[in-house]
């Protein structure tokens, strides 16, 4: 099972013009639906004079959560082509927003589909597609005398240290690539047995 996914690295913009209509596109890295709702609301306020503010997004490492919205355009002519651009690039954790200013001439179904597809593609082309790993997080709690042994394991496995606190009761929150997670966890559990100490592991 793959433990990587593709997403975009930054916010980028694109533009497509057809028969007086302007399609302003935005590609935005996102992680949650709440974040997406806030961005769309912000875009609707920013471009309050636009005819349509359409969007499409895909979320999650496996891309299982997705949605497309036509915002008043004929059904399937805006959100679906935008979603198709995300899918054809194998992108997730990505939001596409396209703002349309109507130019007075109707483009027809095929014209609209092409316009939203081209505008979305332009925003993605102006971005950078990056590969990220699917990571898992755990927090360990242990007594201070066992710090050296724990740090030895951390140095060997090289997880990212998200948080740490060293006192008589110590804790560390670690993030590591999914494929390496069980090995790290097993080493920590074995250390707990070897040290005859209670090493508490909290999985997230």
N, C-alpha and C positions, 0 to 999 in steps of 0.2 A: 504494500500500500504506500503510495507516494506521501511524503511528509513535507512537500513544498507546494507553493502556489505562486501564481503571477498576479501582480498588482501594479499600480502606477506610483511613481516616486514623489509627485508634486501636483500642484494645481496648474492646469494649462487651459488655454483658450483656442477656439477655432472660429472660422467665419465662412459662411456660404451665402452667395447672393444669386437670386433667380427672379427675373421679371419684376424687379422693384422690391421684392421681399428680402429681408435680411434675417439670417439665422445665426445667432451668436451662441456658440457652444462652450461649455465648461466641463472639464474632466477633473474630478476631485477625489482624492483618496479618503475613504471613510471606513468606520468600523461598526457603527450601530445605526439602527433605524431612527433613534432619537436624534442623533447627529444629522442624519439625512433630512428629517422633518425641519430642523432648525435652518439648515442651508437653503432648502426650497422656499421656506417662508421669507428668508432674507432676500433671495433672488426676486421673489414676487414683489417685495417692497421696493427693491432697487430698480426694477424694470416695470414699475406699476403702469406705464403707458403702453406696454407691449400687448399684442393680441393673445399670445399663448406663451406659457412657461411649462414645457414638457420635460419629463425626466424618465430615467431608467437606472436601475442599480442591481448589482449582484453582491451578496455578502456571504462570508464564511469561507473557510479554507477549501471546502468542497463545492462552493458555489450553489448551495441548495436553497438559499433565500434570495428571491429576486422579485422585481416588480417593474412594470412599465406603465406610464400614464400619458394619455394623449392631450389632456387639458383642453378639450373642446375641438381639437382637430378630428376629422373623420376617423372612425375606429380603425386602429391598426396602421395608421399612416405616419405616426410620430414615435410613440414609445417603443413599439415593436422593432422598427428598424434600428433604433438606438440600442436596444437590448441585444439585437443581432450583432452589432459592432463589438459590444463587450464580449459576447460569446465567441465570435470568430477570432478574437485576440486572446481567448482563454483567461480573461481578467476576472478577478473578484475583489471584494472590498473597494469597489469603484462606483462612483456616481457620475452619471452624465446628465447635465441640465442644458436644454436648448431654449433660448428665448427667441420668439419669432415676431418680427415687425412686418405686418402685412403691407404689401406694396400696391394693392389695388387690383391685381390680376390673379385670378384663381389658377393654381398650378395643376389641379387634377390629382387623382389618387396616386398615379405613378410618379408624378412630379414631386408631390409631397414626400413620398417614401424615399425618393432619391435625394431630395434636399436634406432631410433629417439624417439620412445615412452618411452623406458627404460631410455635413457639418460635424457630426459625431466623430467621423474618421479623422477629420482635420485636428480636432482637439486631442485625440489619442496620439496622432502622428507628432504633435508638438510636445508630447510628454516623454517620459522614460519608463519603459516597462522593466520591472525588477522582479527577481525571484526571491521569495521569503520562505523561511522554514516554519513549519507548524511546531510550536513549542508547548511544553507543559511546565507547570509551576508547582513547587512544593516549598513548604516552610518547615525547618527543623529547629527544635528546642533542645538545648543540652547544657550541662554544667561547664563552667569555665575551664576546669582542669583538662577537659577533653578537646579543647579548642585546636590544639596542634594536629591531633588525629583527623579531625573534621576538615581542617584546612588542607591537609595532605590529599584527601579525597577530592576536594574542590579543585585543587591544582591539577590533579590527574585528569579529571573529567571536564574541566573548563566550562562549567555552566556560567551563565550571566548572573551576577549577584545583584538582585533587585533591591534588597534591603538587608541590613545587618545591625545587630545590637550586641555589644559585649559587656556583660556585667557578671555577677555570680551566676545568673541565669542568662544564657546567651540564645540568640536566635538568628537565623539566616533564611532569607527567602531567595530561592534559586529558580532560574528559568533555563531549560535545556531542550534541545531538539528532541522531538517525540521519539525518534528511533533509539536515542541514547538514554531515555528516561528510566527504564527499568534497571539498566546497569547501574546508574547512579543511585537509585533507590536501594537496590540490593547491597551495594557497597556500604551505604549508610546503615542499613539494618544489620549487616555483619559486624560493623564497627561497634554498634550498640551491644551486640552479644559478646564480642571480644573484650570490650571495656567494662563489661558487667555494669553498665549504666542504663538508665532509662532515657532513650533518645526518642523524643516524640516527633513524628512526621505527620504533617498536615498536607493533604493533597488538594489542589484547586482544580 
